[in-house]
Amino acid sequence: MRDKSRIQTLLNWLGPFLGLILVLIIFSSIPEVQERFLRISNLKSVATQSVIVALGALGMTFVIISGGIDLSAASNIALASVITAFAINAGFSPVLAILLGVLTGGIVGMANGALITSLRLVPFIVTLGMLGIARGVAKWMAGNQKIDAPITWINELMAKSPRPSWLLVAPGVWIMIIFAVAMAVILRYAVFGRHIFAIGSNEATARLCGIRINRTKILVYTIAGLFCGLSGVMEFSRLTVGDPTVAVGLELDIIAAVVIGGGSLSGGAGSILGSMIGVFIMAFLRNGCTMMGWPNYIQEIIIGSIIVAAVALDQIRHRQSV
Amino acid sequence: MNLSPQAESLLRMEHISKRFGATCALDDVDFDLRKGEVHALIGENGAGKSTLVKILSGAVSPDFGSISLEGRSFVPSQPLASRRRGIAMIYQELNLAPDLSVEENVMLGREIHRFGFVKRKTMQRAVEKALEFVHHPEIKSNVPIKKLSVGAKQIVEIARALVGEAKILIMDEPTSSLTQEDTNRLFQIIYKLKNQGVSIIYISHFLEEVLEVADRFTVLRDGKKIHMGQMGNTSVDDLIQMMVGQKFVEMFPKVDHEIGEIVLQMKGLKGKRMAERVDLTLRKGEILGVAGLIGAGRTETLRTVFGLDPIEKGFLVVGGAKTDKGTPWIRIGQGMGLLSEDRQEEGLALSLSVADNLTLSHFAPYKKGGLLRLKKRRTAVQSLLKQVKIKAQDPDQPVYGLSGGNQQKVALARLLHQEADILLLDEPTRGIDVLSKSQIYEWMGRLVQECKAIIFVSSYLPELLGICDKIAVFHRGKLVDFQPVTDWDTQSIMTVATLGRSVHKNRA
């Protein structure tokens, strides 16, 4: 029995990895793209392209484990990119601009959490509303156009070849890795992390055990918002402009990454590692498909199928362990 | 009762065996059921009762053995096949769709329709007839299930089986959430069904009930059939002996304990969902029993005390300090702990591990700089599991994999782990086997010996009379009578609970 459960844990661990490895194997065995696909510079650029979705997915993982959802993530990213551009234009230092961008995201997230807990509305509705509000505010502030800003070191955060060359990858990639590790530790070892799982698994039980549900939820959505803010800063860094129309529909990519990585939309299950693998599965797929010269719609069909297949596999795995 | 030996066998199960991995759930078990009899299936949790009836209902297929129904061979390949042959099952864990109405639940899968359109009126009449048959016409057929109490939900389950015109009715712990009065009504229904020729397989841990309602019984232990006999000349002690084998069980172990100062007072307390104000005093080292029918306000009182429902009037005195606001977080800080009556929906986070469920209300011992020391917690949980005799393979195993009795012990052990001084226990022994029950009584005894205090809500009167120091009886939201246990017996408690009149007029 013990051995069986060991194998089970191992499989649970490897499950998402297998998907990523499969994608890598497929593209590296197709002769037309093999050589280009495996080139270091390509891997670097995939890593850089993943940063924006990955940062969003870190916060989204917390939200989804707690049994919620954040549909406003992409709008929040756009709003933060606009605010960052404004701050640079206003002559603030890059550090302050970054802080303002991140903080904007945090405020939007906190508003989500506060509305969900105080009005007792389902997260889907509140964040659906916020999806419109944040996007609208971003467009309004930016006068419905892109906000140009002078080049600063912020724009190097997402540079494919980083300036001190010993960094190997863009600073943004390192930032993503550091936060991913920190969030994984919080989720597993911090009391806060265990509370998030408890709320997602059974809110009534969590209440009974003296967990302060509202506080925890507001914190979860605030953290998700802060990561969207950071993601918005990265978006600004990549585009060198604040663009209120950027990242439309990206919240679905973020949610898909978490779900592919084993996050359960009914709460109580998910992991940072899984979500990150989900991000990379999608990024490598896009990258490979583009190299093959396949049209966009093929990518969409493949990624759509992957989402359904990943969740179906996850369900089967869970059913077996019952 | 007066069935002749030649009475026809409606159902015959022979040499039934079933393995689940390494465990042998059933080992060469024979079982037969006559027309119009109540046949009790008795055994501890894990003895194989559920597997046997699951085989009959088509949810599990046997590895070996044969079944014949009305003289013909019967292979219940899937639940629908069993239902078509007139076998209906009433599940222990309620199996209703919470958002659908009573009517929709009762008729689910059996909708009366013409050209695919449901005939509402006809269905409504059928449902109302069924509810009338079970003596509960007051349950409205258009209310959503989630608005009903646990007891009423059970009634709806029974009505659902009746509408299906079952020949064989399998009842798995049907009375575990019913009060004495509802149980008596259920027995009336059972007698009525019997007279109409319906056969009933009755599974229950309440041996007194089994003795009352069943004609014959079969005892299972560790997957084997131990005994089959007529109920007439059997006692509860005989049954317990057969269930547990040679082990001797004392149901209500007496533990000496001393009653000390007041730890909790309710002063004119009225919560959001309580009908009337309640005054009650709990002392150190005391087990205070609370009796009453379902919906009499017992659960609501506990929930108000624990801060799950807001206090509207009156206040509490906890450890000498007055308080009229509270959340579970505050109450836990004051040394309280609550065990919910609803293990599945509230008591446990089923998808989380045993370790998480045990320690959720008290992470403090493992905290270091905001992070948890999981190794240390694992060791602590392992020793706690051993100490309270919970059968779990691993502390990291999800709770849903445990048996009902072990799940309940996890929920209760959380309060021990939390080192609560005031334990509010709502139906802690519902639906679990005799051995687990007596273990829980033993813990409770040991807790009060350690000067903790317990409020013990239960619908099972023998346990209240067996281990409590004082008993309070509720009737329609009102605390009617509160006396030392020596002044109570089953009859007087029932009188107060059903009539709402104090039977201790001459005393304060």
HADDOCK unambig.tbl for C-alpha pairs under 7 A between the chains (distance, minus, plus):
assign (segid A and resid 189 and name CA) (segid B and resid 371 and name CA) 5.07 0.50 0.50
assign (segid A and resid 189 and name CA) (segid B and resid 372 and name CA) 4.85 0.50 0.50
assign (segid A and resid 190 and name CA) (segid B and resid 370 and name CA) 5.88 0.50 0.50
assign (segid A and resid 190 and name CA) (segid B and resid 371 and name CA) 4.25 0.50 0.50
assign (segid A and resid 190 and name CA) (segid B and resid 372 and name CA) 5.60 0.50 0.50
assign (segid A and resid 191 and name CA) (segid B and resid 370 and name CA) 6.77 0.50 0.50
assign (segid A and resid 191 and name CA) (segid B and resid 371 and name CA) 6.40 0.50 0.50
assign (segid A and resid 191 and name CA) (segid B and resid 372 and name CA) 6.49 0.50 0.50
assign (segid A and resid 198 and name CA) (segid B and resid 349 and name CA) 6.66 0.50 0.50
assign (segid A and resid 201 and name CA) (segid B and resid 349 and name CA) 5.55 0.50 0.50
assign (segid A and resid 201 and name CA) (segid B and resid 351 and name CA) 6.20 0.50 0.50
assign (segid A and resid 201 and name CA) (segid B and resid 352 and name CA) 6.86 0.50 0.50
assign (segid A and resid 202 and name CA) (segid B and resid 349 and name CA) 5.03 0.50 0.50
assign (segid A and resid 204 and name CA) (segid B and resid 346 and name CA) 4.96 0.50 0.50
assign (segid A and resid 205 and name CA) (segid B and resid 346 and name CA) 4.76 0.50 0.50
assign (segid A and resid 205 and name CA) (segid B and resid 347 and name CA) 5.52 0.50 0.50
assign (segid A and resid 205 and name CA) (segid B and resid 348 and name CA) 5.73 0.50 0.50
assign (segid A and resid 205 and name CA) (segid B and resid 349 and name CA) 6.07 0.50 0.50
assign (segid A and resid 207 and name CA) (segid B and resid 328 and name CA) 6.73 0.50 0.50
assign (segid A and resid 208 and name CA) (segid B and resid 328 and name CA) 6.13 0.50 0.50
assign (segid A and resid 209 and name CA) (segid B and resid 360 and name CA) 6.15 0.50 0.50
assign (segid A and resid 209 and name CA) (segid B and resid 361 and name CA) 4.38 0.50 0.50
assign (segid A and resid 210 and name CA) (segid B and resid 328 and name CA) 4.71 0.50 0.50
assign (segid A and resid 210 and name CA) (segid B and resid 329 and name CA) 3.82 0.50 0.50
assign (segid A and resid 210 and name CA) (segid B and resid 332 and name CA) 6.42 0.50 0.50
assign (segid A and resid 210 and name CA) (segid B and resid 361 and name CA) 6.07 0.50 0.50
assign (segid A and resid 211 and name CA) (segid B and resid 329 and name CA) 6.27 0.50 0.50
assign (segid A and resid 212 and name CA) (segid B and resid 329 and name CA) 6.71 0.50 0.50
assign (segid A and resid 322 and name CA) (segid B and resid 401 and name CA) 6.33 0.50 0.50
